[in-house]
Amino acid sequence: MSLGIQIRRFEVGPLMTNCYVIWDPSSLQAMVVDPGAADRAVLSIIEKENLSVTLIVNTHAHVDHVGGNRWLQEATGAPIALHEKEKTLLEQMEVQAAVFNYPCDSSPDPSRWLQEGDELTLSGNRFRVLHTPGHSPGSVSLHTEGVALVGDTLFAGSIGRSDLPGGSHAELIHAIQTKLLVLEEETRILPGHGPETTVSREKRFNPFF
């Protein structure tokens, strides 16, 4: 794992979304990926470890991944980063919340629009942005040494939905095959729901490949 970063997973919100707090133990700089809902446990680890959150990253803008954006930004002051192709979904957050009966506040605007090949830095640790559309038009994954945070693109033994507005099964399969399954075999796959897996496990056992 890149330079000894620490990662903690929290299941948040009614759809049990995986929210990840990632930090560098030497600098105590942190970023939070997919704060899907306000959850005291997330703030507790930030306070317990005395972390400074420098960035909030959304892998995509479905309400269960962005529902805690405002809450977390107000608590930490951190800016939000999201792929620009998710802008419409983010603007429709209240509509999504009504459809899924998902309690949340509207999200602040992102301060940074992510693109394929961008790098996010956490002290000396670099996270490469991979555009992995299919579940939604602007879904992204974050790859650093030994770890990939993949949102709802790939799951242990399964793949993300592609039947929601803006989804595409063909794009989803292509993104997984060309961006994720080409990573090193023992790369940990940290998905948006459910348990983690590895590239090698999914190449061997995922029924979609």
C-alpha atoms as one frame of an Amber mdcrd trajectory, in Angstrom:
protein
   0.000   0.000   0.000   1.297   3.412  -0.942   3.622   4.819   1.731   1.707
   3.257   4.605  -1.608   5.050   4.153  -4.416   4.058   6.487  -7.930   3.280
   5.238 -11.067   2.842   7.321 -14.395   1.782   5.877 -17.771   2.833   7.282
 -21.193   1.670   6.103 -23.358   4.785   6.029 -26.962   5.621   5.201 -30.003
   3.434   4.521 -28.384   1.825   1.447 -25.264   0.846   3.447 -22.824   2.732
   1.250 -19.113   2.251   1.899 -17.551   5.546   2.949 -13.756   5.494   3.165
 -11.555   7.684   5.342  -7.980   7.588   4.014  -5.068   9.261   5.731  -1.313
   9.582   5.894  -0.232   8.803   9.481   2.840  11.020   9.316   1.147  14.226
   8.152  -2.391  13.361   9.383  -3.763  14.683   6.096  -6.901  12.816   5.033
  -9.475  12.530   2.320 -12.949  11.058   2.527 -14.411   9.093  -0.375 -18.199
   8.861  -0.805 -19.752  10.355   2.338 -23.177   8.999   1.482 -24.857  10.207
   4.651 -24.144  12.018   7.889 -22.584   9.443  10.193 -21.068  10.174  13.565
 -18.574   7.299  13.258 -16.883   9.051  10.322 -16.370  12.227  12.316 -15.278
  10.213  15.334 -12.318   8.656  13.517 -11.361  12.064  12.104 -11.394  13.535
  15.603  -9.780  10.523  17.282  -6.848  10.473  14.848  -6.645  14.292  14.782
  -6.962  14.265  10.998  -7.082  17.252   8.683  -9.472  16.458   5.829  -8.141
  18.123   2.681 -10.557  16.664   0.111 -13.968  15.016  -0.215 -14.170  12.791
  -3.309 -17.365  11.434  -4.840 -16.873   8.454  -7.135 -20.212   9.427  -8.691
 -23.260  11.519  -7.840 -25.945   9.016  -6.919 -27.597  10.223  -3.752 -26.285
   7.389  -1.581 -22.715   8.512  -2.364 -23.153  12.297  -2.065 -25.846  12.554
   0.615 -23.353  13.539   3.321 -21.416  16.097   1.270 -22.874  19.184   2.908
 -22.668  17.717   6.401 -19.026  16.706   6.003 -17.965  19.927   4.310 -19.534
  21.971   7.088 -17.716  19.824   9.655 -14.289  19.882   7.976 -14.191  22.743
   5.476 -12.820  20.367   2.822 -13.549  20.968  -0.876 -15.463  18.460  -2.985
 -14.169  16.747  -6.143 -16.332  14.998  -8.736 -16.226  14.198 -12.466 -17.902
  16.898 -14.561 -20.160  14.372 -16.296 -21.892  13.904 -12.916 -22.930  17.573
 -12.741 -26.516  16.922 -13.871 -26.953  14.045 -11.410 -25.666  16.224  -8.572
 -28.082  19.002  -9.531 -30.900  16.425  -9.451 -29.939  15.227  -5.981 -33.237
  16.287  -4.392 -35.174  14.401  -7.089 -33.058  11.298  -6.430 -33.660  11.655
  -2.699 -37.426  11.800  -3.234 -37.441   8.758  -5.540 -35.448   6.625  -3.105
 -36.920   8.208   0.055 -33.358   9.059   1.039 -32.984  11.715   3.758 -30.250
  14.249   2.969 -29.422  17.887   2.320 -28.482  19.232  -1.093 -24.769  19.108
  -1.925 -22.485  22.125  -2.227 -20.955  22.609  -5.660 -17.674  20.773  -6.270
 -14.519  22.863  -6.174 -12.771  20.534  -8.615 -13.966  18.629 -11.660 -12.063
  15.372 -12.077 -10.854  13.938 -15.378  -9.121  10.760 -16.525  -5.447  10.853
 -15.565  -5.742  13.488 -12.838  -3.707  12.882  -9.702  -4.919  13.541  -6.183
  -2.178  13.838  -3.592  -2.250  13.047   0.087   1.117  14.135   1.424   3.466
  12.003  -0.715   0.765   9.567  -1.787  -0.667   9.847  -5.295  -4.093   8.632
  -6.345  -4.665   8.381 -10.091  -8.165   9.149 -11.355  -9.582   6.517 -13.706
 -12.751   7.406 -15.605 -14.862   4.238 -15.309 -18.289   5.068 -16.781 -21.189
   2.688 -17.159 -22.868   2.804 -13.772 -23.173   6.532 -14.401 -21.582   8.794
 -17.048 -18.893  10.264 -14.808 -18.120   7.418 -12.451 -14.465   7.376 -11.421
 -12.120   5.035  -9.606  -9.058   6.053  -7.612  -5.905   3.965  -7.911  -2.837
   4.085  -5.732  -0.220   1.426  -5.096  -2.011  -1.783  -4.129  -5.478  -0.239
  -3.798  -8.330   0.848  -6.079 -11.462   2.565  -4.798 -14.030   1.792  -7.479
 -17.393   3.167  -6.342 -20.259   1.165  -7.835 -18.355   0.036 -10.920 -17.199
  -3.371  -9.638 -18.221  -5.476  -6.642 -17.070  -8.744  -5.138 -18.559 -11.273
  -7.541 -20.666  -8.736  -9.390 -20.760  -5.417 -11.254 -22.632  -2.146 -10.835
 -26.114  -1.453 -12.166 -26.283   0.052 -15.630 -30.057   0.486 -15.900 -30.248
   3.877 -14.180 -30.360   7.110 -16.245 -27.022   7.636 -17.991 -25.919   4.054
 -17.437 -24.492   1.753 -20.100 -23.757  -1.947 -19.724 -21.298  -1.910 -22.629
 -19.386   1.055 -21.180 -19.362  -0.550 -17.744 -17.866  -3.824 -18.990 -15.330
  -1.961 -21.125 -14.266   0.242 -18.203 -13.793  -2.714 -15.870 -11.829  -4.706
 -18.431  -9.567  -1.862 -19.580  -9.111   0.155 -16.369  -9.509  -2.200 -13.390
  -8.773  -5.796 -14.364  -5.463  -4.679 -15.895  -4.174  -3.554 -12.493  -1.779
  -5.774 -10.571  -3.325  -9.076  -9.533  -3.264  -8.456  -5.787  -4.635  -4.918
  -5.979  -7.321  -4.520  -3.333 -10.666  -3.494  -4.819 -12.627  -1.304  -2.410
 -16.198  -1.035  -3.733 -19.075   1.302  -2.944 -21.093  -1.484  -1.286 -20.232
  -4.828   0.248 -16.893  -6.467   1.037 -13.555  -5.746  -0.571 -12.028  -8.087
  -3.100  -8.943  -8.273  -5.326  -8.267  -8.025  -9.046  -7.149 -11.660  -9.202
 -10.270 -12.886  -7.419 -12.588 -11.042  -9.783 -10.702 -12.210 -12.877 -11.074
 -15.813 -11.688 -14.529 -15.895 -10.143 -16.648 -12.926 -11.274 -19.352 -14.461
 -13.533 -19.433 -11.353 -15.743 -15.889 -11.984 -17.034
